[in-house]
Amino acid sequence: MKPRIGMIAKCAFPEEIASSILAAGGIPVLIPIQASPQLAPDYISMVEGLLVPGGEDVTPFLYGQDPCAKVTISYQDKDQFEIALIKEAIKQNKPIFGICRGQQIINVALGGTLIQDIPSCLPDAVCHKQDGVAKTEPIHRVYLEKDEYLEVLFGHREIDANSLHHQSIDRLADGLKVAARTADGIIEGIESEDGRIFGVQWHPELLYTQYPHFLKLFSRLIELAGQ
Ligand code: MN
């Protein structure tokens, strides 16, 4: 039986996420956001892995901050349910792959913080929000840390990726390490010490049809879920 991969139903690019899971040999299973955090054990029991996709900003209260003016849409109920799913997946030792907001909320679930708005906090940062450039095209270079999972996976120290975010990880949670950054120092990839939790800040689900190497990220999740 193919590994079943849970993904929250309301997210950025749900069709592309589901297609990526299917293309990598998994079965996407939608988890409704109406569910309460108490049901996280039931939902996680139904799947072999968890994909935490992109979406709105994470509610700053959840990492101990008031929102800055650039934080517009956030849904605290959804955030709390997703954090419960992440914690439960860790408890049940099921692998987790986070994309964009997914990588950020994994960091928040484990006790880290976020940069609420990159252009306000780091005016000289690389442009991380590609407006007017197709989302299916890379826009900035990502530098992969030597011997970390992304370098091993892609076999290069540098790759080019798309970028659709104005937030990013600030203080990294205990138990996570940096796997990639852009030239401005923004964290673009993370992994847990045991390798069963990993994330990227870009959107491989929008890139893999034209740039097939990005499917390797989904294959890694399916592989871990099948073990
Ligand atoms: Mn970026």
Boltz pocket constraint, residues with backbone or C-beta under 6 A from the ligand:
constraints:
  - pocket:
      binder: B
      contacts: [[A, 127], [A, 128], [A, 140], [A, 162], [A, 163], [A, 164], [A, 165], [A, 182], [A, 188], [A, 201], [A, 202]]
      max_distance: 6.0
